[in-house]
Amino acid sequence: MRLQDLSAALLDLDASHRRRQRACLESPQGAEIVVDGEEYLSFASNDYLGLADHPSLVRALQQGADRWGAGSGASHLLTGHSQAHQQAEEALARFVGREAALLFGSGYAANLAVITSLVGRGDAVFADKLNHASLNDGCLLSRADFHRFRHNDLNQLEQLLAASGARTKLIAVDAVYSMDGDEAPLPELLALAERYDAWLYVDDAHGFGVLGQGRGALAEHDLSSERLVYMATLGKAAGLAGAFVAGGRLLIEWLVNRARTYIFSTAQPPALAAAVGVSLRLIEEAGDRRERLRLLAARCRARLDGTRYSGGASRTPIQPFIIGGDAHAMRLAQGLREQGYWVPAIRPPTVPENGARLRISLSAQHEVSQLDALLDCMLQLAES
Ligand SMILES: *Cc1c(COP(=O)(O)O)cnc(C)c1O
């Protein structure tokens, strides 16, 4: 893209309703947010447990900064790896029941690094068609043969695995799909990974804190195996920022030596790592919040079931309201905004063509009555 082409390209995006714009929050994250001086009821964050502005977590960050300063000042392999990071990694590994864990600056960085550390030219990756963009980017960057299978289609995956002669194979999936809220069949995927001697890489960005009493998708299914590589982010339900990878000790040791976004990136502020322990305690104690989320999700699904907007079988905080056309989705999002609801319209290429939708993200901070009012308003606007 040349400089002189940018303006026309942006106008093209406008014309096709695909220009992205950022809302600038004037409040902390929460069920109620302020944008341009207006208050909105927000169904648009990944702060599923409502921890992003939790007083105990805020205090932990402040105390961490008092103890450790503001910046880490170096990458982990130089002098950026503090006791705060070390203890956070140990606590995270214990929390998800794995031998060891490694902190990353973001889930995106973790996905790039782990996949490229495990597979390369001549190897093969097998990825669900609805995987998050960061997993796809990791697969492309690895230069391994990149096979994408139809969403949750175990038969097609098995055919691809059986036909592959690659020395190292890696299956990569989202545990909870970020645009539909449905889940990967992890026990069956692990069985295939065992049968075909493959790694199973599980991106649990949306399950950590929510599923398995907060311990994530592997705990939900009681899964454990040396060939399982677990990644979860700390910026969603955990209320902080960053991510971690957990697995066997050998795997983590290999990543310390090979994971490029770990090696060539400044460590996160130690204060953030120092707050991880508090976040884990809050997640552990959030049984009531998870119960509220389940209730809200079931209510949302029941209300949309049988309508043409239903997105299927999500029991998670991600509830899609399928529209189809981009312009219609944008109009609906705008109409909701005028009524005081912030619900994002998700358009291609984030979702398939003709799959534009409003993505309702539930939070334990939402009241049942607030969800009911939102759904009333959405159905009414969508029909008008
Ligand atoms: C958000 C997300 C990521 C990226 O994590 P960040 O920490 O925000 O970079 C990766 N995978 C999935 C499925 C996600 O939803």
The ligand as a Gaussian input file, in Angstrom:
#p B3LYP/6-31G(d) Opt

LIG

0 1
 C       -8.028000     -12.196000      22.743000
 C       -7.556000     -13.453000      22.135000
 C       -6.200000     -13.678000      21.898000
 C       -5.176000     -12.606000      22.063000
 O       -4.902000     -12.375000      23.401000
 P       -4.332000     -10.946000      23.813000
 O       -3.766000     -11.168000      25.163000
 O       -5.488000     -10.024000      23.810000
 O       -3.292000     -10.605000      22.798000
 C       -5.807000     -14.915000      21.446000
 N       -6.701000     -15.881000      21.196000
 C       -8.023000     -15.697000      21.398000
 C       -8.969000     -16.809000      21.102000
 C       -8.484000     -14.467000      21.853000
 O       -9.782000     -14.269000      22.010000

